[in-house]
Amino acid sequence: MIEVWTWPTPNGHKVHIALEELGLPYKVIPVNIGAGEQFKPEFLAITPNHRIPAIVDPDGPDGVPLALFESGAILIYLAEKGGALMPSDPAQRLSCLQWLMFQMGGVGPMFGQYNHFAAYAPEKLPYVIERYGNEVQRLHRVLEKRLAGNAYLAGSEYSIADIATFPWVRNPERRGIDLASYPSVARWHDEIASRPAVQRGVAVLADHQLQGPMSDAEREVMFGKTQFTAR
Ligand SMILES: N[C@@H](CCC(=O)N[C@@H](CS)C(=O)NCC(=O)O)C(=O)O
C-alpha cells in the first residue's frame, strides 16, 4: 500500500485528493510540521527537502519500491499508475502538464509567500504584502481567462492540473480574494469542491489543522533556526 507522509496543507491535500479520485489504497503517515517532525531522520531519508508531501510506494515501477517527493511529481506518478486524471490526447496531456507547472512554479510559491508576509511575518512590510498581493490577483486573472473558455485547466478533462490548483484556491478570503470577481474560477471551484473524492481528500487529517494563531514553538520550527540549520 502507498504510504503518504503528509499534513493537512494545500500541498498535502493535492495528494490525498488524487488518491481518493483514483481509488488507490493508501496509508497516511502524519508529519506534524509545526512540531518539527519534517526534520526526523526517517523523513529525511525519503526527502532531503524536509517538506510534505512525500510518498513511498512499495510497488513502484517494475515492482521496485519508490520514494518520491514534490507534489507535482507525485501527481504525475499517481496519474500514470492509476491510468486516469491525465488526458491521453498528446496536446491535452501537455496542456495538463503546463497548468500543473503553472501551479507548482506560480500559484503555490506566490500564494505561500503572500500568506507568510500577510499573516505570519512579525513585521508587516507594506511593499512585500503589496507585491505578493498583486501577484495573487494577477494569477487569479490568468486562471479566470483560462477557465472562461475551458471547463478545466487542461481543457475539456478534469485532471491533476485541477487537483494541484484547487487546494490553493479554496478559502479565498485568506488571500483577500473575492471569487465573485472571478466568476469562471468560482464556477470551477464550486464544481470541484462538490466532488465526493475531493471532500474525502481535504478531510484527511483535518482534525490536526492549526486552530488559532501559531505558538512561539511552532513559529520557531517553521521560520526560525530549526528551519535553517544545515543538515
Ligand atoms: N514544492 C513542494 C512544496 C512543499 C511544501 O512547501 N510543503 C510545506 C507544507 S504545504 C511544508 O512541508 N512545510 C514544512 C516546513 O516549511 O518546514 C511541493 O509541492 O511538494
The ligand as an SDF file (V2000), in Angstrom:
LIG
                    3D

 20 19  0  0  0  0  0  0  0  0999 V2000
    7.2250   22.2690   -3.8230 N   0  0  0  0  0  0  0  0  0  0  0  0
    6.8580   21.4350   -2.6980 C   0  0  0  0  0  0  0  0  0  0  0  0
    6.4340   22.3190   -1.5470 C   0  0  0  0  0  0  0  0  0  0  0  0
    6.1310   21.5160   -0.3000 C   0  0  0  0  0  0  0  0  0  0  0  0
    5.8780   22.4100    0.8980 C   0  0  0  0  0  0  0  0  0  0  0  0
    6.2170   23.6250    0.9120 O   0  0  0  0  0  0  0  0  0  0  0  0
    5.2940   21.8100    1.9350 N   0  0  0  0  0  0  0  0  0  0  0  0
    5.0380   22.5350    3.1700 C   0  0  0  0  0  0  0  0  0  0  0  0
    3.5930   22.3110    3.6040 C   0  0  0  0  0  0  0  0  0  0  0  0
    2.4490   22.8820    2.3640 S   0  0  0  0  0  0  0  0  0  0  0  0
    5.9350   22.0040    4.2710 C   0  0  0  0  0  0  0  0  0  0  0  0
    6.1770   20.8200    4.3590 O   0  0  0  0  0  0  0  0  0  0  0  0
    6.4400   22.8890    5.1280 N   0  0  0  0  0  0  0  0  0  0  0  0
    7.2800   22.4820    6.2120 C   0  0  0  0  0  0  0  0  0  0  0  0
    8.3090   23.4970    6.5430 C   0  0  0  0  0  0  0  0  0  0  0  0
    8.2670   24.6150    5.9760 O   0  0  0  0  0  0  0  0  0  0  0  0
    9.1800   23.1990    7.3590 O   0  0  0  0  0  0  0  0  0  0  0  0
    5.7270   20.5020   -3.1180 C   0  0  0  0  0  0  0  0  0  0  0  0
    4.8830   20.9450   -3.8970 O   0  0  0  0  0  0  0  0  0  0  0  0
    5.7120   19.3420   -2.6860 O   0  0  0  0  0  0  0  0  0  0  0  0
  1  2  1  0
  2  3  1  0
  2 18  1  0
  3  4  1  0
  4  5  1  0
  5  6  2  0
  5  7  1  0
  7  8  1  0
  8  9  1  0
  8 11  1  0
  9 10  1  0
 11 12  2  0
 11 13  1  0
 13 14  1  0
 14 15  1  0
 15 16  2  0
 15 17  1  0
 18 19  2  0
 18 20  1  0
M  END
$$$$
